[in-house]
Amino acid sequence: MNVKEITKKEHSIVEFILEMDGAEFDKALEQAYQRTKQSIHLPGFRPGKVPRKVVESRYGANAFYEDAINDVMPGAIDDAIEKESLELVGQPDIEILEVGKDGLKVKVDAPVYPEVHLRHYKGVPSFRPKVEIKEEDIQKDIEQLQQQAAWLEPVERPLQKDDTAVIDYEGFDNGVPFEGGKAEMYDLVIGSGSFVPGFEDQLIGMQIGEEKDINITFPEDYHADLAGKDVVFHVKLRDVKEKKLPELDDEFAKDVSEFDTFEAFKADRVEKMRQRREDIAKQTFENQALRHVVDYMDADIPDVMVDKQVKRMVDEFAMEIASQGMQLQDYLNYTKKTIEDLYNETRGGALYRVQLNVAMKEIVKLENIDPTNEEVEEEIQRLAATYNMPEDRVRAAVPVENLKEDLALRKAADFVVEHAVENGSEPAKEGETIVVTKEDCEPEHHHHEEEEPTAEETPVEKKTTRKRTTKTAATEEDGTEKPKKRTTKKATAEEETEEVSKA
């Protein structure tokens, strides 16, 4: 086939007009006939002996058109792509413009690897947060451990805020008990906000053994059958438990760490916090440098490359939550989303991943980055150690060329970071990752407030000694519904995927 016209369109789509004259197309039809004639059956003819003209007379001149076109198009498209020094990245769309005894004319829209121009990748500006450790930060850190090491002790006094109330309750809608509104011996931390507004506050001051009716209005965004309704809960206070905090002394250090003195324990917490913040600062610097390269890149990414990355990321997410015991469909049901919603949410991060990969590949070419055999061997050894498998199995599982390509991309990212120029600084705060922009470069594990399932997390303390106790999640086996505030947190597929970084 001959290439008659070539037109470059947006999103790296190249349009080809391919033509084949009548004689050449007739040859393709003959080849299609020869290939398929054994499967042609007509009365009066043995299998494979039906003449082509008889078949075309019986079924029409176009009897072999589809087979012939399917035979010639892949090679014709490959030849056209190779002739123009392009790289096909997805399935082309083919439209038949003309077909008949005079020949074949088709239009092909082929997604190709984009043309790439990096406007700035050497000496890019980047931001490194200043690492500071303040005394109040350490105090907060240690207080969190102190809270985790707390225990509960029964007390004989009226219920107060921060106490754990052991209660029986039952909810009534116009005097009729409603489904899921009853529980017995339930541990509720007063002030935790785990129940609907007003419930916990009305328990304060109750005595052990006291019974009380409390009036509650469910939020408008609650379950449809209770949303906005005024109901009454009959509550009986069974027990009151007070949280006890351990003294911050040497004994506390021994309980929560491997250190014998509080001074050594605190010094270790300072060092660990410093290391975490330095890691955050380093990662922020690297991420911003790479983001700058992408922001200053001209490349019209074809949709098919992003589509493939979206699919890959959603598959990764499905595998990750499956390892935690949740299937993807269960996640979608819980979050009230469709798979299309998940794909759409993932698209921004997928686009950035593709852009970053394209940019690094371009740097590999521009800087002639070619990992040595020694570097490849070191990578094989690293993978073998990481996955606890023989090096021969690594070589069999991962082609050397793939390893070299991955190493080259990593070295390209290292090149950008090593040549980046620090530009400004701010203190790095514990527990947050400083981001480059608000779009597509946020921490991959941030959360949004959403509806929570019926089973709730409630601290259950089983010890009354000074030793540390572990908080566990209590899920009601009978499926009863608590008068809870319907808020929890969840992560999207995009947020659960790996944060873009140089490694």
TORVEXPA-834199 format. One record per atom (N, C-alpha, C): residue in three letters; x, y, z. Coordinates in steps of 0.05 Angstrom, whole numbers, plus 5000, padded with zeros to 4 digits. Example, Ala and Ser with C-alpha at 12.3 -4.5 7.8 and 13.67 -1.06 7.14 Angstrom:
ALA526448865156
ALA524649105156
ALA526449345156
SER525749555142
SER527349795143
SER525850015157
END
This chain:
MET501749765000
MET500050005000
MET501850255000
ASN500850464988
ASN502250714986
ASN501150915005
VAL502951065018
VAL502051285036
VAL501751535019
LYS499251635018
LYS498651865001
LYS498652125016
GLU497752115041
GLU497552355057
GLU498352285086
ILE499652475099
ILE500252455127
ILE499552715141
THR497952695162
THR497052935177
THR497452885206
LYS498953065220
LYS499253045249
LYS497053195262
LYS495653055281
LYS493353165295
LYS494053195324
GLU492153305340
GLU492753355368
GLU492853085383
HIS494053095407
HIS494452855424
HIS496052645410
SER497952735393
SER499852555380
SER498552345363
ILE496352415350
ILE495052235331
ILE496052305303
VAL497052115288
VAL497952155260
VAL495952025241
GLU494952175223
GLU493052075203
GLU494452005177
PHE494051755169
PHE495151665143
PHE492851605124
ILE493251675099
ILE491451585078
ILE493051385062
LEU492151135062
LEU493550915049
LEU491850825025
GLU493250765003
GLU491850684978
GLU493150434967
MET491450264955
MET492350024941
MET490850004915
ASP492349974892
ASP490949964866
ASP489449704863
GLY487849684841
GLY486149464837
GLY487549194835
ALA489849194820
ALA491348944817
ALA492448844843
GLU493549024859
GLU494648954885
GLU492448854904
PHE490148984903
PHE488048904921
PHE486848634912
ASP486848594886
ASP485848324876
ASP487748104886
LYS490248164886
LYS492247964896
LYS491647904926
ALA490948114941
ALA490348084970
ALA487847914973
LEU485847964954
LEU483347804955
LEU483947514950
GLU485647464930
GLU486347184924
GLU487747044947
GLN489547184961
GLN490847074984
GLN488847015006
ALA486847195010
ALA484847145030
ALA483146895023
TYR482546874997
TYR481046634988
TYR482546384993
GLN485146374986
GLN486746134989
GLN486946065019
ARG487146265036
ARG487446205064
ARG484846095077
THR482546175066
THR479946105078
THR478345895063
LYS479345805040
LYS477645635023
LYS476945365035
GLN478645265053
GLN478045005065
GLN475545015083
SER474845245091
SER472545275109
SER469945345094
ILE470145355067
ILE467845435050
ILE466445185041
HIS463845165046
HIS462244935039
HIS459845015022
LEU459744914998
LEU457444954980
LEU456544694968
PRO453944654964
PRO453044404953
PRO454244354925
GLY455144104920
GLY456244034894
GLY459244064893
PHE460444174914
PHE463344204915
PHE464544074939
ARG466943954935
ARG468343844958
ARG469544074974
PRO470044025001
PRO471244235018
PRO473844335006
GLY474144595003
GLY476644704993
GLY476744724963
LYS474644634949
LYS474644624920
LYS472744824907
VAL471444984924
VAL469545184912
VAL471245414900
PRO470845454874
PRO472345674861
PRO471645944873
ARG473646124872
ARG473246394883
ARG470946534870
LYS470846514843
LYS468646654828
LYS465946554836
VAL465746294842
VAL463146184851
VAL462346304878
VAL464246314896
VAL463746434922
VAL462846724919
GLU464246874903
GLU463647154900
GLU460947194886
SER460347004868
SER457747024854
SER455446964874
ARG456046774892
ARG453946684911
ARG453646894934
TYR455846994944
TYR455747174968
TYR456347464962
GLY457047524937
GLY457647804931
GLY460647854926
ALA461148064911
ALA463948124905
ALA465648184929
ASN464248264950
ASN465648344975
ASN466048114994
ALA465747864984
ALA465847635002
ALA468547615017
PHE470747695005
PHE473347675017
PHE474547945024
TYR472948155022
TYR474048425028
TYR475148435057
GLU473448355076
GLU474248395104
GLU476848235110
ASP476947985101
ASP479347825106
ASP481847945093
ALA481448045068
ALA483748155054
ALA484748415068
ILE482848585076
ILE483648825090
ILE485048765116
ASN483948575131
ASN485248495157
ASN488048385152
ASP488448255129
ASP491048145123
ASP493148355117
VAL492348555101
VAL494248745091
VAL494748985110
MET492749055126
MET492949305141
MET495149305162
PRO495549095179
PRO497649115199
PRO500449175187
GLY501149025165
GLY503749075153
GLY503849355140
ALA501749445128
ALA501749705115
ALA502049925136
ILE500749895159
ILE500950105180
ILE503750095191
ASP504849855196
ASP507649835207
ASP509649965187
ASP509249915161
ASP511150035142
ASP510950335142
ALA508450445144
ALA508150735144
ALA509350855169
ILE508950725192
ILE510050825217
ILE513050825216
GLU514250605206
GLU517150585205
GLU518350785185
LYS516950825163
LYS517951005142
LYS518051295153
GLU516151365171
GLU516151635182
GLU517651645209
SER518951425216
SER520651425241
SER518851485266
LEU516551365266
LEU514751405289
LEU514551155305
GLU513351175329
GLU513050945347
GLU510150915354
LEU508950695346
LEU506150655352
LEU505750585381
VAL503850705395
VAL503450655424
VAL500650545430
GLY499050505410
GLY496350395415
GLY495150295389
GLN492750185391
GLN491350075368
GLN490350295350
PRO491050295324
PRO490050505306
PRO487050475300
ASP485850695293
ASP483050685284
ASP483150695253
ILE481650515241
ILE481650485212
ILE478950545200
GLU478850715180
GLU476350775166
GLU476750725137
ILE474950555126
ILE475150495097
ILE473750715082
LEU475250845065
LEU474151065049
LEU473050965022
GLU474550785009
GLU473650664983
GLU474650374982
VAL473050204971
VAL473849924967
VAL472249814944
GLY473649664926
GLY472349544903
GLY474349444883
LYS473449394858
LYS475249284838
LYS477449474831
ASP476949734836
ASP479049934830
ASP481149954852
GLY480749824874
GLY482749834895
GLY481649894922
LEU483449974940
LEU482750024968
LEU483950294977
LYS482350444991
LYS483250695003
LYS482250715032
VAL484050745050
VAL483350755078
VAL484650995092
LYS483351075114
LYS484451285131
LYS485151155158
VAL487551205167
VAL488551085192
VAL489251305211
ASP488051305235
ASP488851485257
ASP490451315277
ALA493051375278
ALA494851215294
ALA496051375317
PRO495651285342
PRO496851425365
PRO499851355366
VAL501551555367
VAL504451515366
VAL505751645390
TYR508151555395
TYR509751675417
TYR510151975412
PRO509652135432
PRO509652425426
PRO512452535421
GLU512452755406
GLU514952915403
GLU515353055429
VAL517853055439
VAL518453165466
VAL520553385463
HIS519953605477
HIS521853825479
HIS521953915508
LEU524353885520
LEU524753965548
LEU525954245548
ARG524454435559
ARG525454705559
ARG527354765582
HIS527254595603
HIS528954645627
HIS529154385643
TYR531554265643
TYR531954035661
TYR534654035675
LYS536354225668
LYS538954255682
LYS538754505700
GLY539454475725
GLY539454695743
GLY536654795749
VAL534754625751
VAL531954715756
VAL531754805785
PRO530054995791
PRO529755085819
PRO527954885834
SER528654845859
SER527054675875
SER527154765904
PHE525254675919
PHE524854775947
PHE525454555967
ARG527154615987
ARG527754426008
ARG526754536034
PRO524754406047
PRO523854506073
PRO526054506093
LYS526054706110
LYS528054726132
LYS527154536154
VAL528954376163
VAL528354176185
VAL528854306212
GLU526754326228
GLU526954426255
GLU525554236274
ILE526754196297
ILE525554036318
ILE525154216343
LYS522654276349
LYS522054446372
LYS521254276396
GLU521654386419
GLU521054236444
GLU518054166444
GLU516354336434
GLU513454286434
GLU512854056416
ASP514454016395
ASP513953796377
ASP514553526391
ILE516753526406
ILE517553276420
ILE515453226442
GLN514553426456
GLN512553386477
GLN510053266465
LYS509153366442
LYS506753266430
LYS507152966422
ASP509552906411
ASP510152636403
ASP510052446427
ILE511352526449
ILE511452356472
ILE508652336485
GLU507152546484
GLU504452536495
GLU502652346480
GLN503052316455
GLN501552116439
GLN502151836449
LEU504751786454
LEU505451526465
LEU504351486493
GLN504351706508
GLN503151686535
GLN500251616534
GLN498751736515
GLN495951676511
GLN495551386503
GLN497351286486
GLN497151006477
GLN497650806500
ALA499250906520
ALA499950736543
ALA497950766566
ALA495950916562
ALA493950966583
ALA492350716589
TRP491150706612
TRP489350486619
TRP486850596632
LEU484850426635
LEU482250516646
LEU481850386674
GLU480850546692
GLU480250456719
GLU477350526725
PRO475750336736
PRO473050396744
PRO473050606767
VAL471150786766
VAL470850996787
VAL467951016796
GLU467551096821
GLU464951126832
GLU464251426835
ARG463451546813
ARG462751826812
ARG461151886787
PRO459952126786
PRO458352196762
PRO460152196737
LEU458952136714
LEU460352126688
LEU461352406680
GLN463852416671
GLN465052666662
GLN466152636634
LYS466752866622
LYS467952856596
LYS470652706596
ASP471252566576
ASP473652396572
ASP473452136587
ASP471352096603
ASP470951826615
ASP469951636593
THR470251376599
THR469051166583
THR466451076597
ALA464251116584
ALA461651036595
ALA460950766584
VAL460150576602
VAL459150316593
VAL456150336594
ILE454850326571
ILE451950386570
ILE450350166556
ASP447750156563
ASP445750016547
ASP444050236535
TYR443250206510
TYR441450416498
TYR439650286478
GLU437350426474
GLU435450346453
GLU434150596442
GLY433950616416
GLY432750846403
GLY429850806395
PHE428251016397
PHE425350996391
PHE424551226372
ASP423151156351
ASP422151346332
ASP419051356336
ASN418051576348
ASN415251596355
ASN414351356372
GLY416051286391
GLY415351076410
GLY415850796400
VAL416750766375
VAL417250496363
VAL420250456360
PRO421350236371
PRO424250186368
PRO424950156338
PHE427150286330
PHE427950256302
PHE430250066300
GLU430449946276
GLU432449736271
GLU435249846274
GLY436949696288
GLY439749766291
GLY440249976313
GLY438150056328
GLY438450266348
GLY438850166376
LYS439749916380
LYS439849806406
LYS442649676411
ALA443749706435
ALA446249576442
ALA446449556472
GLU447949366482
GLU448349326510
GLU451349316517
MET452049416540
MET454849416550
MET456649536529
TYR455849766519
TYR457349896498
TYR459250106511
ASP461850096504
ASP463850286514
ASP463850536496
LEU463250756508
LEU463151016493
LEU464951216508
VAL466951326493
VAL468651536504
VAL467151796502
ILE466551926525
ILE465052176525
ILE466852406514
GLY465852536493
GLY467452746481
GLY468952656456
SER468652396449
SER469952296425
SER468652386399
GLY466052456402
GLY464552536378
GLY463852306360
SER463952056370
SER463351826353
SER460351786349
PHE458651896367
PHE455851876364
PHE454752146354
VAL452152146346
VAL451052386335
VAL451152616355
PRO451352866345
PRO451553096363
PRO449353106384
GLY450153156408
GLY448253186430
GLY447952936447
PHE448552706436
PHE448252456451
PHE450152436474
GLU452652476469
GLU454652446490
GLU454352666512
ASP453852916503
ASP453653136522
ASP451353086542
GLN449252956534
GLN446952916551
GLN447452686572
LEU449552536568
LEU450252326587
LEU451952436611
ILE453252666607
ILE455052776628
ILE453352826653
GLY454452736675
GLY453152776701
GLY451452536711
MET451052336693
MET449552106701
MET451051936722
GLN449551806739
GLN450751636760
GLN450551346750
ILE452351176761
ILE452250896754
ILE449550776762
GLY448350636744
GLY445650516749
GLY443350696741
GLU443950946735
GLU441751136728
GLU440851086699
GLU438251126695
GLU437051096668
GLU435951366660
LYS436051416634
LYS435251686625
LYS434351676595
ASP432451846589
ASP431551876561
ASP432852136550
ILE434152106527
ILE435352346515
ILE434152386487
ASN433752636480
ASN432552706454
ASN434752776434
ILE434552656411
ILE436652686390
ILE435252746363
THR436452926348
THR435652966320
THR437852866302
PHE437252666285
PHE439252556267
PHE439952766246
PRO442452766237
PRO443252956215
PRO441652896190
GLU441553096173
GLU440053076148
GLU441452876129
ASP444052836132
ASP445552656114
ASP445852376126
TYR444252316146
TYR444252046158
TYR442751856140
HIS442351606149
HIS440851406133
HIS438151526126
ALA437251456102
ALA434751566092
ALA432351526111
ASP432351296125
ASP430051246142
ASP430051396168
LEU432451516175
LEU432651666200
LEU433551956196
ALA434352026171
ALA435452286166
ALA433552516175
GLY434552696192
GLY432952926201
GLY430852866221
LYS430552616230
LYS428452546249
LYS429152606278
ASP427052676294
ASP427352706322
ASP426752436335
VAL428652326350
VAL428252066363
VAL428952086393
VAL428351886407
VAL428951866436
VAL430551616441
PHE432751646456
PHE434351416464
PHE434051376494
HIS433351136501
HIS433251066530
HIS435950946536
VAL437351066556
VAL440150996562
VAL440350916591
LYS441850696597
LYS442450626624
LYS445550616627
LEU446550756647
LEU449450766652
LEU450250536670
ARG451850356658
ARG452650106673
ARG455150156689
ASP457050306678
ASP459650336692
ASP460950586681
VAL462850696697
VAL464450926690
VAL467350856693
LYS468950906672
LYS471850846674
LYS473351106667
GLU475451156683
GLU477051396680
GLU479751316668
LYS480651476648
LYS483251426636
LYS485451516655
LYS487451336658
LYS489751396675
LYS492251406657
LEU493751626660
LEU496151656644
LEU498651586661
PRO500551446649
PRO502951386663
PRO504751626667
GLU506351636688
GLU508251846692
GLU510451826671
LEU511352066662
LEU513452066642
LEU516152046656
ASP516951796662
ASP519351746677
ASP520851516665
ASP522851416680
ASP524451196670
ASP522750946666
GLU520750896683
GLU519050666681
GLU517450676655
PHE516450916649
PHE515050956624
PHE516850886600
ALA519250986600
ALA521150936579
ALA521550636575
LYS521850486597
LYS522250196596
LYS519750056584
ASP517350166591
ASP514850046581
ASP514550076551
VAL515250306540
VAL514650366512
VAL517050356493
SER519350296504
SER521750286486
SER523750096497
GLU526050086484
GLU528249916493
GLU530250066511
PHE529550316518
PHE531350476535
PHE530650456564
ASP532650486581
ASP532350456610
ASP531850726623
THR532450946610
THR531951216622
THR530251386604
PHE528751566616
PHE527051736600
PHE528751926583
GLU531052006593
GLU532852186578
GLU533752056552
ALA534551806554
ALA535451666530
ALA533151616510
PHE530851556521
PHE528451516505
PHE527751766490
LYS527751996504
LYS527052256491
LYS529052326470
ALA531652286475
ALA533752346455
ALA533252176430
ASP532451926433
ASP531951756410
ASP529551856395
ARG527451946409
ARG525052056395
ARG525852306379
VAL527552476390
VAL528552716376
VAL529952636350
GLU531752436352
GLU533252356329
GLU531452236307
LYS529552076316
LYS527751946296
LYS525952156283
MET525052356298
MET523452566286
MET525152726266
ARG527652786274
ARG529452926256
ARG529752776229
GLN530152516232
GLN530652346208
GLN528152346190
ARG525752326203
ARG523352326187
ARG523052586172
ARG523652806186
ARG523253066173
ARG525353116151
GLU527753016156
GLU529753036135
GLU529052876110
ASP527752636115
ASP526852476093
ASP524652626077
ILE522852756092
ILE520752916080
ILE521953146063
ALA523953286075
ALA525253506060
ALA526553406035
LYS527953176037
LYS529353066014
LYS527352985992
GLN525252856000
GLN523152765981
GLN521853005968
THR521353215984
THR520053455973
THR521853585952
PHE524453605958
PHE526353725940
PHE526353565913
GLU526453305916
GLU526553135892
GLU523953155875
ASN521653135889
ASN519153155875
ASN518753415860
GLN519553635873
GLN519153895860
GLN521053935837
ALA523453825839
ALA525353845816
ALA524153695792
LEU523153465797
LEU522053305775
LEU519453435764
ARG517853535782
ARG515453675774
ARG516053915756
HIS518254055762
HIS519054285746
HIS519754195717
VAL521153975715
VAL521853865688
VAL519253815672
VAL517353685685
VAL514853615672
VAL513353875664
ASP513254065682
ASP511854315677
ASP513054475653
TYR515654435649
TYR517054575628
TYR517654385604
MET515954195601
MET516154005578
MET513954055558
ASP514554045533
ASP512554055512
ASP512253775500
ALA510053645506
ALA509453375495
ALA506453335496
ASP505353275472
ASP502453235470
ASP501952935475
ILE501352865499
ILE501052585507
ILE498552465495
PRO498752235480
PRO496352115469
PRO494651985491
ASP492051995488
ASP490251895508
ASP490751605515
VAL491451445495
VAL491751165500
VAL493951105520
MET496051265521
MET498251225540
MET497151275568
VAL495551475571
VAL494351535597
VAL492351325605
ASP490751225586
ASP488751015591
ASP490150765602
LYS492350695590
LYS493850455599
LYS494850495627
GLN495850735633
GLN496950785660
GLN494650785680
VAL492350895673
VAL490050895691
VAL489350605698
LYS489150435678
LYS488550155682
LYS490650025700
ARG493150085695
ARG495349965711
ARG495150055740
MET494550305745
MET494350405772
MET491950295787
VAL489750275773
VAL487350155786
VAL487849865793
ASP489149725775
ASP489849445781
ASP491749425805
GLU493649605807
GLU495449615830
GLU493849665856
PHE492049845854
PHE490349915877
PHE488649675886
ALA487549535866
ALA485949295871
ALA487549085885
MET490049045876
MET491748845889
MET492548925917
GLU492949185921
GLU493649285947
GLU491449245968
ILE488949315960
ILE486849285980
ILE486048985983
ALA486548825962
ALA486048535964
ALA487948415984
SER490348515986
SER492248416006
SER491348476034
GLN489548676037
GLN488548756063
GLN485748636068
GLY484848456049
GLY482348316053
GLY479948436041
MET480248636024
MET477948766011
MET478048745981
GLN475948655969
GLN475848645940
GLN475048915928
LEU475848965903
LEU475349225891
LEU472349285890
GLN470649085884
GLN467749135882
GLN466649215910
ASP467749095931
ASP466849165958
ASP467649455964
TYR469949535955
TYR470849815959
TYR468950005944
LEU468249935920
LEU466450105904
LEU463750125917
ASN462749895927
ASN460149895940
ASN460250075965
TYR462350055981
TYR462650206005
TYR462850506000
THR464350575979
THR464750865973
THR462550975954
LYS460750795946
LYS458550875928
LYS459550995902
LYS461550855891
LYS462750945865
LYS462550725845
THR462850795820
THR463050605798
THR465950585790
ILE466550375774
ILE469250345765
ILE470050585747
GLU468150695733
GLU468750935717
GLU469551175735
ASP468151195758
ASP468951405777
ASP471851375785
LEU472551125790
LEU475351065799
LEU477351135777
TYR476651065753
TYR478451135730
TYR478751435728
ASN476551575730
ASN476651875728
ASN478351995750
GLU478051895775
GLU479651995797
GLU482651945793
THR483251725780
THR486051635777
THR487351775754
ARG485851895737
ARG486951995711
ARG489052215715
GLY488652395735
GLY490652615739
GLY493352505746
GLY493452315765
GLY495952195773
GLY497152025751
ALA495451895735
ALA496451735713
ALA497751905692
LEU496552135686
LEU497652315666
LEU500452415676
TYR500752475701
TYR503352575711
TYR505452355709
ARG504652105716
ARG506551885714
ARG507551855685
VAL505751865666
VAL506451845638
VAL508252075630
GLN507552315638
GLN509152545631
GLN511952525643
LEU512152435668
LEU514752405681
LEU516452195667
ASN515151975659
ASN516651765645
ASN517651865618
VAL515952005604
VAL516752115578
VAL519052315581
ALA518952485601
ALA521052675606
ALA523652535613
MET523652335630
MET526052195637
MET527252045613
LYS525551935596
LYS526551805572
LYS528052005554
GLU526952235553
GLU528252445536
GLU530952525547
ILE531152545574
ILE533752605586
ILE535752385582
VAL534752135582
VAL536551905577
VAL537851945549
LYS536252025530
LYS537352065503
LYS539152305502
LEU538352525514
LEU539952775512
LEU542552745526
GLU542652605548
GLU545052585564
GLU546552325559
ASN545652165539
ASN546951915532
ASN547351735556
ILE545251715572
ILE545451545596
ILE545151255588
ASP547151095595
ASP547250815589
ASP548450665612
PRO546750535628
PRO547750385652
PRO549750175643
THR551850145659
THR553949955654
THR553049675662
ASN554549475652
ASN553949195660
ASN554249155690
GLU556149295702
GLU556549285731
GLU554149385746
GLU552949605736
GLU550549715749
GLU548149525746
VAL548049395723
VAL545849205719
VAL546148975738
GLU548648875742
GLU549048655760
GLU548448735789
GLU549148985796
GLU548449085823
GLU545449095827
GLU544049165806
GLU541149185808
GLU539948905811
ILE541048715797
ILE540148435799
ILE540548335828
GLN542948395839
GLN543548315866
GLN541648445886
ARG540948705881
ARG539148845899
ARG536348725898
LEU535448665874
LEU532748535872
LEU532748265884
ALA534848115881
ALA534947845893
ALA534847855923
ALA536248055934
ALA536248085963
ALA533548185973
THR532348365958
THR529748485966
THR527548275966
TYR527548095945
TYR525347905943
TYR526247625953
ASN528647605964
ASN529647355976
ASN529447135956
MET530647175932
MET530646965912
MET533346955898
PRO534046735886
PRO536646705873
PRO536946905850
GLU539346995844
GLU539847185823
GLU539047075796
ASP539346815792
ASP538546685766
ASP535646715761
ARG534046695783
ARG531146735779
ARG530447015772
VAL531947205783
VAL531447495776
VAL532047535746
ARG534347415737
ARG535047445709
ARG532947315691
ALA531847095700
ALA529846955683
ALA527147115683
ALA526547245705
ALA524047385708
ALA524047665695
VAL526347795695
VAL526548065685
VAL528648085663
PRO527848135639
PRO529948165617
PRO531948385624
VAL534348335616
VAL536548525621
VAL535948805609
GLU534648805585
GLU534049055572
GLU532049215589
ASN530149085601
ASN528249225619
ASN529649335643
LEU531449185654
LEU533049285677
LEU534649535669
LYS535949515646
LYS537549745637
LYS535849995633
GLU533449945622
GLU531650175617
GLU530750305644
ASP530050135663
ASP529250235689
ASP531550385703
LEU533950265701
LEU536250405713
LEU536850665699
ALA536450675673
ALA536950925658
ALA535051145667
LEU532451065670
LEU530551265679
LEU531151365707
ARG532051185724
ARG532751265751
ARG535151455751
LYS537051385734
LYS539451555732
LYS538751835720
ALA536751835702
ALA535852095692
ALA534652265714
ALA532952135731
ALA531852285753
ALA534052375772
ASP535952205777
ASP538252285794
ASP539652525782
PHE539952525756
PHE541352745742
PHE539853005747
VAL537253005745
VAL535653245750
VAL536053345778
VAL535853165798
VAL535953235826
VAL538753345833
GLU540853205823
GLU543553285829
GLU544253565818
HIS543053635796
HIS543553895784
HIS541554115791
ALA539554035808
ALA537554225816
ALA538754435835
VAL537554675835
VAL538554895851
VAL536454955873
GLU537454955898
GLU535555005920
GLU534555295919
ASN531955325923
ASN530755585920
ASN528755625943
GLY529655745965
GLY527855805988
GLY527555576006
SER526455626030
SER525955416049
SER523855496069
GLU522555296080
GLU520655336102
GLU520855106121
PRO520055136146
PRO520154906165
PRO518454676155
ALA519554436157
ALA518054196151
ALA516554106176
LYS513954066174
LYS512353986197
LYS512053676197
GLU511953576222
GLU511653286225
GLU508853206215
GLY508852986200
GLY506352866192
GLY505252986166
GLU506653156152
GLU505753256127
GLU507953246106
THR507053206081
THR508953216059
THR508553466043
ILE510553636041
ILE510253886026
ILE509953805997
VAL508153935982
VAL507553855955
VAL508454085936
VAL508654015911
VAL509554205891
VAL507354385882
THR505154265873
THR502854415865
THR500354275877
LYS498154395873
LYS495654275883
LYS494654055866
GLU495654045841
GLU494553845822
GLU496553625817
ASP495653385821
ASP497153145813
ASP499753095828
CYS500453255847
CYS502953215861
CYS502553215891
GLU500053165900
GLU499453155928
GLU500452885940
PRO500752865966
PRO501452605978
PRO499352405969
GLU500252155963
GLU498551955953
GLU496751835974
HIS497151895999
HIS495551776021
HIS494251996037
HIS492752176024
HIS491152356039
HIS488252266038
HIS486552376055
HIS483852266059
HIS481752476057
HIS479352386053
HIS477052566052
HIS474952476072
GLU473452656083
GLU471252586101
GLU469052456085
GLU468152216092
GLU465952086079
GLU464351916099
GLU462351786088
GLU460651616105
GLU462051376115
GLU461651286139
GLU462951056150
GLU460950826151
PRO461950576152
PRO460150346154
PRO458850326181
THR456950146184
THR455450126209
THR457350036232
ALA459049846227
ALA460949756248
ALA462849986253
GLU463150066279
GLU464850286286
GLU467250206302
GLU469250376303
GLU471550336319
GLU471250466346
THR471550306367
THR471150396394
THR473350286411
PRO474750456428
PRO476850356444
PRO475750176466
VAL476949936468
VAL476149746489
VAL478549696506
GLU478449766531
GLU480649726549
GLU480249486566
LYS482149296566
LYS481849046580
LYS483549036605
LYS485349226609
LYS487149216632
LYS486549456651
THR487049406677
THR486749626696
THR489449666711
THR491549556699
THR494249596711
THR495549826697
ARG497949896707
ARG499450126695
ARG500650056668
LYS500849796662
LYS502149726637
LYS500649826613
ARG502049836590
ARG500749936566
ARG498449756557
THR496349876547
THR494249716535
THR493949796506
THR492949616490
THR492649676461
THR489749716455
LYS489149936441
LYS486449986432
LYS485649816409
THR483349696410
THR482349526389
THR479749626378
ALA479049536355
ALA476449616343
ALA474349416349
ALA472149496362
ALA469949316369
ALA467749336349
THR467149116336
THR465049116316
THR462748946327
GLU460349056328
GLU458048916339
GLU457348686320
GLU457248436332
GLU456648206316
GLU453748186308
ASP451948316323
ASP449148296316
ASP448248496296
GLY450248666286
GLY449548856265
GLY448049096275
THR447949146302
THR446449366312
THR447749626304
GLU446149826301
GLU447050086292
GLU447250276315
LYS449550416317
LYS449850606339
LYS448850876329
PRO448051046348
PRO447351326340
PRO449851486335
LYS451151406313
LYS453851516307
LYS453651756289
LYS455851916290
LYS456152116270
LYS457351986245
ARG455952016222
ARG456751856199
ARG459051986184
THR461351986196
THR463752096183
THR466051906186
THR467451856165
THR469951696167
THR471651786144
LYS473851656140
LYS475751736119
LYS476251506100
LYS476651576075
LYS477351366056
LYS479351486036
ALA480651306021
ALA482551396001
ALA481751305974
THR482251465953
THR481651385926
THR483951215915
ALA483351095893
ALA485450935880
ALA487851105874
GLU487451345863
GLU489651515857
GLU491351575882
GLU489951615904
GLU491351685929
GLU492851455940
GLU491951205934
GLU493250975945
GLU495650885929
THR496151005906
THR498350925890
THR500851065898
GLU503050955888
GLU505751045897
GLU506251335890
GLU507351495908
GLU507851775904
GLU510051805883
VAL509751995864
VAL511652035844
VAL514252135856
SER516351995850
SER518952075861
SER521151985841
LYS523552055847
LYS525751985829
LYS526351695830
ALA525551555851
ALA526251265853
ALA523951095843
END
